[in-house]
Amino acid sequence: MEINLEIKQNLAFFSPATEVLYGGAKGGGKSFLDRVSAIRWATEVPGIQVYLFRRTLADLRRNHMEGPKSFPILLKDHLASKHVKYSSQHNQYEFWNEAIIHLCYCESESDVENYQGAEIHVLMPDEATHYTEYQYRYFRGQVRLAGLKVPEQYKGRLPRIEAAANPGSIGHAWVKRTW
């Protein structure tokens, strides 16, 4: 899979930081970067658990499952060869190496409890400013290695948080304060 990223996307993609925020205006490629990065982790780290979040299920589907740069298009060859399977029941992509990209949403404060005990190796809150600080901190508390065997080139880079955000919305103040 050949993917071309913009210079700023590459800086985030290859950042050695374990908590990254890629921000900017609408149309800057934040959601695309999330998808490319999730696929990279899933193909390069066996057994990794990537959790990509949007605030609502409708936003999750519209932003990540539809269009010319969506997961189904980016993973087309892997799906055709059966190296990757999509489970609509669990809303996740399961890779040949036991890695999973979980496509999640968290609309209300109480929805965080759906992820209690999750072993999140890579957390990707897409549009982080759409979440309350409580929701983000809850998810952040689930980020851990939990026995994941990390390849040598990624030691010190996992577990990891890769957030994306536009300015504004309910979480603007805490996102600005945090980053």
Phi, psi and chi 1 to 4 in degrees:
 res  aa     phi    psi   chi1   chi2   chi3   chi4
   1 MET       -  111.9  175.7  177.0   71.3      -
   2 GLU   -91.6  119.2  174.6   94.5   17.7      -
   3 ILE  -126.4  131.4  -60.3  -68.3      -      -
   4 ASN  -106.6  123.0  -66.1  -44.8      -      -
   5 LEU  -108.5  152.5  -63.3  174.3      -      -
   6 GLU   -71.9  165.2  -59.4  -65.3  -37.0      -
   7 ILE   -56.3  -48.2  -67.7  170.4      -      -
   8 LYS   -65.8  -36.1  -71.0 -178.9 -178.3  178.6
   9 GLN   -63.9  -40.7  -71.2  172.2  -42.1      -
  10 ASN   -61.9  -38.9  -92.3  -49.9      -      -
  11 LEU   -59.7  -43.7  -69.8  173.5      -      -
  12 ALA   -70.0  -43.6      -      -      -      -
  13 PHE   -59.2  -40.8 -171.2   73.6      -      -
  14 PHE  -103.1   10.5  -68.4  108.5      -      -
  15 SER   -61.6  135.9  173.4      -      -      -
  16 PRO   -78.9   -7.9   28.3  -33.8      -      -
  17 ALA   -65.0  151.4      -      -      -      -
  18 THR   -97.6   -4.2   56.8      -      -      -
  19 GLU  -140.2  111.3 -165.9  164.2    2.5      -
  20 VAL  -124.2  139.9  176.3      -      -      -
  21 LEU  -118.7  123.5  173.2   71.1      -      -
  22 TYR  -108.0  109.4 -175.5   69.5      -      -
  23 GLY  -117.5  170.8      -      -      -      -
  24 GLY   148.9 -179.0      -      -      -      -
  25 ALA   -72.1  166.8      -      -      -      -
  26 LYS   -57.4  138.4 -176.6  177.3 -180.0  178.1
  27 GLY    88.5    9.2      -      -      -      -
  28 GLY   -87.7    3.1      -      -      -      -
  29 GLY    87.6   19.1      -      -      -      -
  30 LYS   -66.1  -48.7  -63.4  175.9  -62.9  -62.4
  31 SER   -66.4  -37.4  -64.7      -      -      -
  32 PHE   -61.8  -44.1  176.2   65.5      -      -
  33 LEU   -59.2  -42.0  175.7   62.3      -      -
  34 ASP   -56.3  -47.4  -79.2  -16.9      -      -
  35 ARG   -64.0  -46.4  -70.0 -172.8  -67.3  -82.3
  36 VAL   -62.4  -43.4  169.4      -      -      -
  37 SER   -66.4  -42.5 -169.7      -      -      -
  38 ALA   -59.3  -43.3      -      -      -      -
  39 ILE   -65.6  -40.7  -67.3  167.2      -      -
  40 ARG   -59.1  -50.0 -179.5 -132.3    4.3 -148.4
  41 TRP   -59.7  -44.3  -69.7  117.9      -      -
  42 ALA   -66.7  -32.2      -      -      -      -
  43 THR   -84.5  -24.5   56.7      -      -      -
  44 GLU  -102.5  -14.5  -65.2 -173.9   13.8      -
  45 VAL  -127.2   99.7 -177.2      -      -      -
  46 PRO   -55.9  135.0  -24.8   34.9      -      -
  47 GLY    80.2   -0.3      -      -      -      -
  48 ILE   -66.1  145.6 -161.2  164.7      -      -
  49 GLN  -114.1  108.5  -57.2  -66.3  -58.4      -
  50 VAL  -104.5  127.3  177.5      -      -      -
  51 TYR  -115.0  111.3  -79.0   70.3      -      -
  52 LEU  -104.1  124.3 -170.2  150.5      -      -
  53 PHE  -114.1  143.3  -79.1   87.6      -      -
  54 ARG  -127.2  162.8  -75.9  -68.2  -65.5 -145.6
  55 ARG   -67.6  -42.0 -175.8   69.0 -170.8 -116.3
  56 THR  -122.9  157.6   68.4      -      -      -
  57 LEU   -62.4  -39.5 -179.9   58.9      -      -
  58 ALA   -61.7  -43.8      -      -      -      -
  59 ASP   -63.6  -41.1  -79.4  -14.9      -      -
  60 LEU   -59.2  -48.8  177.9   68.4      -      -
  61 ARG   -65.8  -46.3  -71.5 -175.2  174.4  147.9
  62 ARG   -64.0  -41.5 -173.0  172.9   36.0 -103.2
  63 ASN   -84.9  -26.4  -75.1  -82.5      -      -
  64 HIS  -120.6  -13.6  -66.4  -73.1      -      -
  65 MET  -115.5   -2.4  -61.3  -59.9  -74.0      -
  66 GLU  -126.0  149.4  -61.6  172.2    2.6      -
  67 GLY   102.3  172.0      -      -      -      -
  68 PRO   -71.7  -13.6   23.3  -31.1      -      -
  69 LYS  -120.5   26.1  -66.6 -178.0  179.3  179.8
  70 SER   -79.0  168.6   64.4      -      -      -
  71 PHE   -54.3  -48.1  -87.9  120.7      -      -
  72 PRO   -57.8  -34.7  -26.5   35.4      -      -
  73 ILE   -76.3  -46.4  -60.3  -59.3      -      -
  74 LEU   -63.1  -31.2  -67.4  173.8      -      -
  75 LEU  -101.3   10.7  -69.4  169.6      -      -
  76 LYS   -49.6  -50.9  179.8  177.9   59.1  176.5
  77 ASP   -66.3  -40.6  -67.0  -20.3      -      -
  78 HIS   -64.3  -39.8  -73.0  -59.1      -      -
  79 LEU   -67.0  -42.2  -69.4  162.8      -      -
  80 ALA   -63.4  -37.4      -      -      -      -
  81 SER   -85.2   -0.8   67.8      -      -      -
  82 LYS    67.9   17.7  -52.9  -91.3 -168.4 -111.7
  83 HIS   -75.8  -20.4  -73.2  114.4      -      -
  84 VAL  -133.8  138.9  174.1      -      -      -
  85 LYS  -122.7  141.2  -64.3  177.0 -168.6  161.3
  86 TYR  -101.3  127.7  176.9   67.4      -      -
  87 SER  -104.9  107.5  168.5      -      -      -
  88 SER   -70.9  -29.3   58.4      -      -      -
  89 GLN   -62.7  -41.0  178.6 -177.6    4.9      -
  90 HIS  -102.4   -2.7  -64.2  106.3      -      -
  91 ASN    52.7   57.1 -148.7   28.7      -      -
  92 GLN  -152.4  155.2   64.4 -170.0   24.8      -
  93 TYR  -102.0  125.7  -75.9   96.2      -      -
  94 GLU  -108.0  123.4  -58.0  164.8    1.0      -
  95 PHE   -96.3  158.2  -73.4   68.9      -      -
  96 TRP   -56.6  -26.0   73.1   93.1      -      -
  97 ASN   -98.6   18.2   61.1    3.3      -      -
  98 GLU    73.1    8.9  -60.6 -179.4    2.2      -
  99 ALA   -76.2  150.2      -      -      -      -
 100 ILE  -137.4  134.8  -60.8  175.1      -      -
 101 ILE  -103.0  112.3  -62.1  172.9      -      -
 102 HIS   -91.0  124.7  -57.9  -93.0      -      -
 103 LEU   -99.5  110.4  -57.9  174.9      -      -
 104 CYS  -122.9  162.9  -50.5      -      -      -
 105 TYR  -142.6  157.3   66.9   97.3      -      -
 106 CYS  -147.3   88.4 -174.9      -      -      -
 107 GLU   -79.7  -40.3 -163.6  162.2  -16.7      -
 108 SER  -117.8  166.3   69.5      -      -      -
 109 GLU   -56.0  -41.5  -66.4  -77.0  -64.4      -
 110 SER   -73.1  -16.6   62.9      -      -      -
 111 ASP   -63.9  -19.4  -74.0  -17.4      -      -
 112 VAL   -60.1  -29.5  -62.2      -      -      -
 113 GLU   -65.0  -18.9  -65.4  171.0   14.3      -
 114 ASN   -64.9  -16.3  -66.1  -27.2      -      -
 115 TYR  -114.3   13.4  -55.5   98.1      -      -
 116 GLN   -61.5  129.5 -176.8  176.4    1.2      -
 117 GLY    83.2   -0.7      -      -      -      -
 118 ALA   -62.9  141.6      -      -      -      -
 119 GLU  -100.1   92.5  -66.5 -179.8    2.6      -
 120 ILE   -95.2  116.8  -59.8  174.8      -      -
 121 HIS   -88.8  -38.3  -56.7  130.4      -      -
 122 VAL  -131.1  119.8  178.1      -      -      -
 123 LEU  -102.4  128.8  171.8   64.6      -      -
 124 MET  -128.3   86.2  -61.2  180.0  139.9      -
 125 PRO   -80.8  105.1   23.8  -25.5      -      -
 126 ASP   -80.7  128.5 -170.5    9.9      -      -
 127 GLU    63.7   59.3  -63.1  -61.0   -9.3      -
 128 ALA   -55.7  -30.6      -      -      -      -
 129 THR   -70.0   -8.0   54.9      -      -      -
 130 HIS   -83.9   -6.7  -70.3 -167.6      -      -
 131 TYR  -104.4  153.3  -61.7   97.3      -      -
 132 THR   -76.4  161.1   64.8      -      -      -
 133 GLU   -60.9  -37.1 -174.6  169.6    8.9      -
 134 TYR   -58.3  -48.4  168.0   74.7      -      -
 135 GLN   -59.8  -48.5  -71.3  169.6  -48.8      -
 136 TYR   -60.6  -47.7  177.4   77.9      -      -
 137 ARG   -62.9  -36.3  -60.6  -76.2  174.9 -146.6
 138 TYR   -61.3  -50.5 -173.6   93.2      -      -
 139 PHE   -61.9  -42.0  -65.2  137.3      -      -
 140 ARG   -57.5  -35.8 -168.1  175.2 -171.0  -91.2
 141 GLY   -68.6  -15.0      -      -      -      -
 142 GLN   -92.2   -5.2  -54.0  -60.0  -48.1      -
 143 VAL   -82.4  118.3  176.5      -      -      -
 144 ARG  -164.1  165.9   57.5 -168.8 -177.2  -86.1
 145 LEU   -81.0  -37.6  -76.8 -179.7      -      -
 146 ALA    48.0   47.5      -      -      -      -
 147 GLY    83.4    4.1      -      -      -      -
 148 LEU   -62.8  131.0  178.9   70.7      -      -
 149 LYS   -83.0  109.6 -173.7  176.0  178.4 -173.5
 150 VAL   -91.6  124.4  178.5      -      -      -
 151 PRO   -58.1  148.5  -23.8   33.8      -      -
 152 GLU   -49.8  -43.6 -163.8   60.8   40.6      -
 153 GLN   -67.9  -13.0   72.1  -94.2   30.8      -
 154 TYR  -112.3    4.3  -63.4  122.4      -      -
 155 LYS   -63.0  134.9  -71.5 -162.1  172.6  165.3
 156 GLY    87.3   -8.1      -      -      -      -
 157 ARG  -109.0   -8.0  -65.0 -176.7   64.6 -165.1
 158 LEU  -127.9  145.2  -67.6  168.2      -      -
 159 PRO   -67.3  169.2   27.7  -32.8      -      -
 160 ARG  -152.3  150.9 -176.5  175.3 -177.1   84.2
 161 ILE  -125.3  126.6  -61.6  169.2      -      -
 162 GLU  -123.8   97.5  -63.6  179.7    5.0      -
 163 ALA   -97.3  151.3      -      -      -      -
 164 ALA  -129.5  145.8      -      -      -      -
 165 ALA  -158.8  148.4      -      -      -      -
 166 ASN   -99.2  155.7  -76.1  -31.2      -      -
 167 PRO   -66.0  151.6  -13.9   23.7      -      -
 168 GLY    96.8 -170.2      -      -      -      -
 169 SER    74.7 -176.7 -157.6      -      -      -
 170 ILE   -64.7  -26.2   61.3  169.6      -      -
 171 GLY   -99.5    9.0      -      -      -      -
 172 HIS   -53.4  -47.6  179.4   84.9      -      -
 173 ALA   -64.3  -46.5      -      -      -      -
 174 TRP   -71.2  -33.7   74.6 -100.8      -      -
 175 VAL   -64.9  -45.0  168.0      -      -      -
 176 LYS   -62.6  -43.0 -174.2  173.7 -178.6 -178.8
 177 ARG   -65.4  -38.7 -174.4  176.4   64.0 -111.3
 178 THR   -72.7  -39.6  -59.2      -      -      -
 179 TRP  -108.1      -  -83.9  -79.7      -      -
